[in-house]
């Protein structure tokens, strides 16, 4: 099994979906279910880390009034703005 920190978002999501399907199938032994559950939690956490990192890099474009007419500028994405 590959180290989770080395996986891309898409790889984490694909593996997480696979784990969910296997567990929902009901054919996994209890000990393996526990291991799969722990891996699934780690994959979910990694996906959240990747998404948060991407979100922090996003910039939004806003209209900035100026004396020469309206101009556009980019500003950092504010995580707290929509809360």
Short mmCIF file of the C-alpha atoms (twelve columns), coordinates in Angstrom:
data_MODEL
# 
_entry.id   MODEL 
# 
loop_
_atom_site.group_PDB 
_atom_site.id 
_atom_site.type_symbol 
_atom_site.label_atom_id 
_atom_site.label_alt_id 
_atom_site.label_comp_id 
_atom_site.label_asym_id 
_atom_site.label_seq_id 
_atom_site.Cartn_x 
_atom_site.Cartn_y 
_atom_site.Cartn_z 
_atom_site.pdbx_PDB_model_num 
ATOM 1  C CA . UNK A 1  0.000   0.000  0.000   1 
ATOM 2  C CA . UNK A 2  1.320   3.431  -0.954  1 
ATOM 3  C CA . UNK A 3  1.966   6.062  1.727   1 
ATOM 4  C CA . UNK A 4  -1.055  8.372  1.895   1 
ATOM 5  C CA . UNK A 5  1.103   11.522 1.994   1 
ATOM 6  C CA . UNK A 6  2.400   10.620 -1.487  1 
ATOM 7  C CA . UNK A 7  -1.070  10.258 -3.040  1 
ATOM 8  C CA . UNK A 8  -2.792  12.940 -5.094  1 
ATOM 9  C CA . UNK A 9  -6.308  14.060 -4.262  1 
ATOM 10 C CA . UNK A 10 -7.720  11.924 -7.072  1 
ATOM 11 C CA . UNK A 11 -5.795  8.841  -5.935  1 
ATOM 12 C CA . UNK A 12 -6.995  9.305  -2.348  1 
ATOM 13 C CA . UNK A 13 -10.584 9.724  -3.476  1 
ATOM 14 C CA . UNK A 14 -10.457 6.666  -5.740  1 
ATOM 15 C CA . UNK A 15 -9.008  4.500  -2.981  1 
ATOM 16 C CA . UNK A 16 -11.541 5.826  -0.464  1 
ATOM 17 C CA . UNK A 17 -14.403 4.978  -2.827  1 
ATOM 18 C CA . UNK A 18 -12.975 1.479  -3.252  1 
ATOM 19 C CA . UNK A 19 -12.789 0.991  0.511   1 
ATOM 20 C CA . UNK A 20 -16.391 2.123  0.929   1 
ATOM 21 C CA . UNK A 21 -17.595 -0.310 -1.749  1 
ATOM 22 C CA . UNK A 22 -15.706 -3.209 -0.151  1 
ATOM 23 C CA . UNK A 23 -17.081 -2.455 3.302   1 
ATOM 24 C CA . UNK A 24 -20.621 -1.964 2.036   1 
ATOM 25 C CA . UNK A 25 -20.364 -5.326 0.267   1 
ATOM 26 C CA . UNK A 26 -20.309 -7.004 3.682   1 
ATOM 27 C CA . UNK A 27 -17.769 -9.652 2.696   1 
ATOM 28 C CA . UNK A 28 -14.842 -8.184 4.648   1 
ATOM 29 C CA . UNK A 29 -13.773 -9.795 7.917   1 
ATOM 30 C CA . UNK A 30 -13.977 -7.697 11.066  1 
ATOM 31 C CA . UNK A 31 -10.209 -7.288 11.478  1 
ATOM 32 C CA . UNK A 32 -9.858  -6.191 7.872   1 
ATOM 33 C CA . UNK A 33 -12.838 -3.843 8.278   1 
ATOM 34 C CA . UNK A 34 -11.080 -2.089 11.140  1 
ATOM 35 C CA . UNK A 35 -7.917  -1.684 9.055   1 
ATOM 36 C CA . UNK A 36 -9.917  -0.441 6.067   1 
ATOM 37 C CA . UNK A 37 -11.819 1.992  8.278   1 
ATOM 38 C CA . UNK A 38 -8.562  3.420  9.679   1 
ATOM 39 C CA . UNK A 39 -7.113  3.780  6.172   1 
ATOM 40 C CA . UNK A 40 -10.340 5.400  5.020   1 
ATOM 41 C CA . UNK A 41 -10.173 7.991  7.811   1 
ATOM 42 C CA . UNK A 42 -6.548  8.755  6.901   1 
ATOM 43 C CA . UNK A 43 -7.505  9.125  3.227   1 
ATOM 44 C CA . UNK A 44 -10.398 11.433 4.113   1 
ATOM 45 C CA . UNK A 45 -8.083  13.561 6.243   1 
ATOM 46 C CA . UNK A 46 -5.556  13.780 3.389   1 
ATOM 47 C CA . UNK A 47 -8.294  14.851 0.952   1 
ATOM 48 C CA . UNK A 48 -9.351  17.590 3.377   1 
ATOM 49 C CA . UNK A 49 -5.729  18.778 3.723   1 
ATOM 50 C CA . UNK A 50 -5.306  18.958 -0.048  1 
ATOM 51 C CA . UNK A 51 -8.595  20.841 -0.491  1 
ATOM 52 C CA . UNK A 52 -7.767  23.324 2.272   1 
ATOM 53 C CA . UNK A 53 -4.373  23.976 0.726   1 
ATOM 54 C CA . UNK A 54 -5.955  24.578 -2.672  1 
ATOM 55 C CA . UNK A 55 -8.611  26.837 -1.190  1 
ATOM 56 C CA . UNK A 56 -5.962  29.007 0.443   1 
ATOM 57 C CA . UNK A 57 -4.342  29.518 -2.962  1 
ATOM 58 C CA . UNK A 58 -7.523  30.622 -4.684  1 
ATOM 59 C CA . UNK A 59 -7.860  34.289 -5.430  1 
ATOM 60 C CA . UNK A 60 -11.033 36.066 -6.195  1 
ATOM 61 C CA . UNK A 61 -11.442 38.895 -8.669  1 
ATOM 62 C CA . UNK A 62 -13.192 41.998 -7.464  1 
ATOM 63 C CA . UNK A 63 -14.054 45.348 -8.972  1 
ATOM 64 C CA . UNK A 64 -11.916 48.165 -7.605  1 
ATOM 65 C CA . UNK A 65 -13.168 51.706 -8.167  1 
ATOM 66 C CA . UNK A 66 -10.505 54.043 -9.516  1 
ATOM 67 C CA . UNK A 67 -10.297 57.632 -10.787 1 
ATOM 68 C CA . UNK A 68 -9.710  56.418 -14.359 1 
ATOM 69 C CA . UNK A 69 -12.657 54.074 -14.361 1 
ATOM 70 C CA . UNK A 70 -13.259 50.716 -12.795 1 
ATOM 71 C CA . UNK A 71 -10.363 48.283 -12.575 1 
ATOM 72 C CA . UNK A 72 -10.155 44.684 -11.554 1 
ATOM 73 C CA . UNK A 73 -7.786  43.296 -8.970  1 
ATOM 74 C CA . UNK A 74 -7.229  39.953 -7.363  1 
ATOM 75 C CA . UNK A 75 -7.342  39.529 -3.614  1 
ATOM 76 C CA . UNK A 76 -6.636  36.450 -1.493  1 
ATOM 77 C CA . UNK A 77 -9.595  34.200 -0.834  1 
ATOM 78 C CA . UNK A 78 -11.009 34.916 2.637   1 
ATOM 79 C CA . UNK A 79 -12.051 31.692 4.357   1 
ATOM 80 C CA . UNK A 80 -14.077 33.617 6.953   1 
ATOM 81 C CA . UNK A 81 -15.901 35.897 4.520   1 
ATOM 82 C CA . UNK A 82 -18.865 33.546 3.934   1 
ATOM 83 C CA . UNK A 83 -19.263 32.408 7.524   1 
# 
